């Protein structure tokens, strides 16, 4: 594997986790969890 591909993969992975984090945050808000800080 090339470094460029590994960097791309790492970036995709970070974006995926950010999306999941945002999703879980809003799911918590919808469930009435207002203790979670908004960033």
N, C-alpha and C positions, 0 to 999 in steps of 0.2 A: 504493500500500500504506500502511496505517496503521502508526503506530509500535508500537501494541499487538501487531499481527500480526508485525512484525519482531522484537519482543522475544520473543514466543512461539516463533518460528522459531529464534532464536538459542539459546533455552533448550533446545529439542528437540535441536538440534545438539550442544550441550554434553553433554546426557544420553547421546546416542548415542555420542559419543567416549568418555565415561566407561565405558559398557558394553563398548565394543570394547577399551578399555585393560584392564579387569578380565578380559575373556575371554582376551586375549593373555597376560596375566599367569598365569592358571590353566593355559592351554595350555602355557606355558613350564614351570610346576611339574610338570605331568603328563609333560612330556618329560624331566624330570630336571634342569631348570635351577634350581638352588637359590641361585644367585648373585644372582638378582633380589630386591630388597628388598620385604618385605611392608609395605604402608602401611595 
